[in-house]
């Protein structure tokens, strides 16, 4: 976050310098003659605006535009360059602290939500809990061979978040998948070793046996418990 903010700060100052913050011919109060057309000028505004918005920076637009106008005109500005940098740094520090506090609050709420879901789910008839905290239900049981952690398996599966949203499904692709059992999340590595070939289980995987505080891309948030229906089709090798 700090790197991004400093990068934006540098871009803004370089851009203003390129436009002629101080001007090359003295300190007149009128704007220089335009040398970017309407579309290019708008595109510059878009670029700066999207960069700021991407980091949650929403300045007072009246003051923002006034600062740009005063700088481009070469006239008197409210602050000198050093004062401006310190004011921006202080604002960025305040913003960063606020965003970090909000992120910590969201993480705490997500963890608590996951804990409450798994606690309630563990009370359902047919749910079995392993020592690691993995929960599972048997949908279809067979006497087929069970894989070892070093095996490659072939499965069909569907993955959901606890709100029911499907984030991944081999059924939707129309093809099962193969993978080494020791190369996936630990909830899968443990759970599939309980299954015989031909079995179908439903796993309720705590976040610490899945993607933990990292999450996985935009599909799986940090600290999310995951629900999988998994059908073990074959032990490939």
N, C-alpha and C positions, 0 to 999 in steps of 0.2 A: 504494500500500500504506500509506504513512504517513497519507494522508488518511483511509482507512478506519479505521485504528487509532485516530486521534484522534477520529473520529466515534463509534466504539464507546465510547471513554473518556468523551466528553461525554454520550452516552446513559445510560451507567451512573450517572454522577454526578447527572444531572438526574432519573433514575428514583428513585435513593435519596433525593434531596432531596424529591421529590414524596411519597414514602412517609413522610417525616418522619424524616430521618436523626438530627436532633438533638431531635426532639419539640418540642411547643409548651408542654409543662407541666413541664419540668424533666428530670432525669436518672434516672428510675426504671429498674430493671433488667428489668422485665417487658415483654413485647411488648404493643403497642397492640391494642385490640380490632379484630378483622378487619373490614375493610370491602369486601373483594373475596371473592366466593364461590369454591368449589372449582375450577370450570371456568375462571374468569377468572384465578385465581392460577396454575393450570397453564399457561394460555395465555401469561402473562407470562414464566414460566420457559422455555417453548418459544421465545418471541421472542428472549430474551436468548441462550439456548443456540444457536439456529440462527445468530444474528449472529456469535457467537464462533467456532463451528465453521466457518463460511464462510471465515474468515480464518486457519484453522488454529490457533486459540487454544483449548487444552484445559487449563483450570486444575485444580488439586487440588480436587475437589468438596467434600471435608470442610471445607477452609479457606475455600473460596468461600462455602459456605452459612453458615459461622460468621461471616464478615465481614458478610454480609447481616443475619444475626440480631442481631449486636452493634450494627449501625448502626440498624436499625429499632427496636430496643428503647430506644434513647436512652442506653444504658449506656456503660461505658468500652470504648473500642476500643484495639487494639494499637498503632495509629499515629494521629497527628493527620492532618488533611486534606492538608497540604502533604507530609508524609512519604509518605502513601499515593500521591499523584500522582507523586512522584519514583520510588517503587518500581515503579509501573506503567509509567512512561516507560522505565525501565531494562530492564524485562522485554520491552517492545515493541521496544526497540532491539536487544536480543539476538535476539529472534524474527525481526525483519526481516533482520538480518545472516545468520542461519541460512538463511532462505528464499531470500535472494538468492544465497547460496553454492550451495544445492541447485539453483536455477534455472540458474545458470551451468554447473554440472556436467552437468545434463540437456541443455542446449544443446550443450555440447562433445561429449557422447556422440552426440546426434542428428546433428551435423555430420559426425562421424567415420563413423557408420553410413552416411550418405548418400554420402560420398566412397568408402567401400569398396564399396558396392553398384554405383556407376557405374563404378568401376575394373574390377570383375569383369565387369559387363555389357558393357563395351566390347570384351571379348575374344570375345564370341559371334559366330559366323559370320553375316554379313549386317547387322551393326550398323555404321552409318555415323556418324561424329562430325564436326560442323561446327566452325569456329573458335571459336564462342561456348561450346562444350561441350555443345550439344544433341546427343543421340543419337537415331537413328531407324532403323527397319526398314521396308522396303517390303513390304506385304502384297499389295496389288493396284496395278499401275501402268497408267496410261492416257496417251494423248497429248492429253488435254483441256487446255483453256486454264488457265493458272495465275493466281491472283489477285495483285493488288498490295496493299500494306499499306493503301491507302486504300479498298479494296473492302469491300463487305458480302458475306458468304458464308453459305451454308446448309449445315449439317453434322449428321451423327449422330456421337455419341462416347460413350466410356465411360472414366471416370477411376478409377485405382486408386492406393493407396499401395504402397510396395515390399513390404509384408507381404501383398499381395493383396487387401486390403479395398477394395471399391468405395465411393467416396464420392459419385459423381455419374454419371448415365447418361441420355442422351436416349432410349436404347432402352427403358428402363424406363418413361419417360413416354409413349412411343409416338409422340412427335413430334420431328422434327429442330428445331434452333434456328438463328436468324439473328443475326448480330452484325457490327459493323464490325471488321475485322481488326486495326486499330490501337487497339482498345479492350479488348483482352484481355491476358493475361500474355505476356511477350515470347517465351517458348518457343513459344507458339501462333502469334504474329505471324510469327516466322521460319519455323516448320515448315510452316505451311499454304501459304506462298509457294513451297515446293518441290513442291507437289502439283498434278497436273492434275485437272480435274473428273472425278469417277468413281473417283479413286484412294482407296486406304485405306492409311494408314501407322500405325505404332506409334511413339510418341514416348516417350523417357526424358528427362525435363526436370529439370536440376539446380535446386535450390531458388532459386539466384540468378536464374534465368530464370522462376521461378514466384512464390511468395509469400514467399520469403526468411525473415527472422527474425520476421515478423509472423504467419505462418501464415494460415489463413482459417477463422474461427469455431472450432467444436469438431471439424469434420471433418478439417481439414488442420493438423497441428502445425507449429510453427516449424522451419525448415531441412529440410523434407521434400521429397525428390525425388518427382516425380509421373510416373505412367505413363498415357498416353492412347492408346487406339485411336480414330482419327479417320477418318471417311469424308467426303470433300468432295463434296457433292451438286450444288452450284450456286454460281455467282457471281451474286449478285442484282443488284448494280449497282456 
